[in-house]
Amino acid sequence: MKNSPYIHPSLTINEAPSDVFMNFDAFRENTETRLHAHEWGQLQVVTGGSLEIIAEETRFIAPPHLAVWVPARAVHYTFNRRPLTYCSINIDSDKSSSMPAHTCLVSVTPIVTAIIEDFRKRSVNVAKTTPDKRLVNVLLDQLYISKEQNHFLPNSHHKMLQPILAALERDPTDSASLKIWASRVHTTERTLARYCQIELGMSFTEWRIRSKYLHSMTLLKSGMSVKEVALTLGYQQASPFIAMFKKYAGETPEQYKNRLI
C-alpha cells in the first residue's frame, strides 16, 4: 500500500568493521528501521530532510544542522516521512566514552559536515590511509566538543495538542491560526497557547516555523527555487523565509541547495 512504511534491508550490522566507520545511504519516503540496538555508539546525520528517532521513550527529530547521538546498547528505531540522504558515524565504546551517556541531539559543525561529504564522495566507510585516519581523529575531536541541544521539534501526547501537531506535520503549509485550531479541538486560544508552552516549551508560532523549516529542505531538494519555496510555505516574499532558514541552518537556502549538487 502507498502509505505502508518501507523497512530498510541494509541497516543491520552484526559486527563492526572498525572502531570508527560510516554508513551512507539515501532513504526514500516512509522508510523505517525496526527496533534494534548496537554495541557501539552511533551519530545519525541527514541532509535534504529530517529523521525521526524513537529512543528511551522519546522522539528525536534530526534536521541537517543537528544530529542524533545514540549511545551503545540504546534500543531505538527510525522513521522518515520524506526522502533524505543519510550517514551514520559508528564509534566503539572506548572512543565514544566522551560522548553523552543518553540519546540526545548534538550540534554538527561545518568541519564534521565537510569530512562526512568528503568520505561520501570518495566512498570511504573505513579510514585506511594515514590522511583519512587523521580526518577521523579531527572528526572525533569535533564531536567531543559538540554541544547537546534541546529538542528541535518536540512532540506531545496531550489530547488537544496531539491531533494539531500530527496534522501540521502532514501538511506544514497549513496556515490555520491558533484561534481556528482551538475551535477545532473545542477549547480557547489562550488555553491552547498555555498548553503549547507547557508541553512543547515554545509557542505555537515557533513550533510551526520550525516545522516549515524542516519541510523547506525537502522542497529545496526537489528543485524548487527559493522564491517558490517561500510562497509555498505562506511567505509573501522570499526575504523573511531566507532569514528564518538562516537562523536555524546557519546558511541561506541557496547555499544549502548548492551543497546538495
Secondary structure as UniProt FT lines:
FT   TURN            2..3
FT   STRAND          6..7
FT   STRAND          20..27
FT   STRAND          31..32
FT   STRAND          41..47
FT   STRAND          51..55
FT   TURN            56..57
FT   STRAND          58..62
FT   TURN            64..65
FT   STRAND          66..70
FT   TURN            72..73
FT   STRAND          76..80
FT   STRAND          84..91
FT   TURN            93..98
FT   STRAND          104..107
FT   HELIX           110..121
FT   TURN            122..123
FT   HELIX           130..144
FT   STRAND          148..149
FT   TURN            159..160
FT   HELIX           161..170
FT   TURN            172..173
FT   HELIX           178..184
FT   TURN            185..186
FT   HELIX           189..200
FT   HELIX           204..221
FT   TURN            222..223
FT   HELIX           226..232
FT   TURN            233..234
FT   HELIX           238..249
FT   HELIX           253..260
//
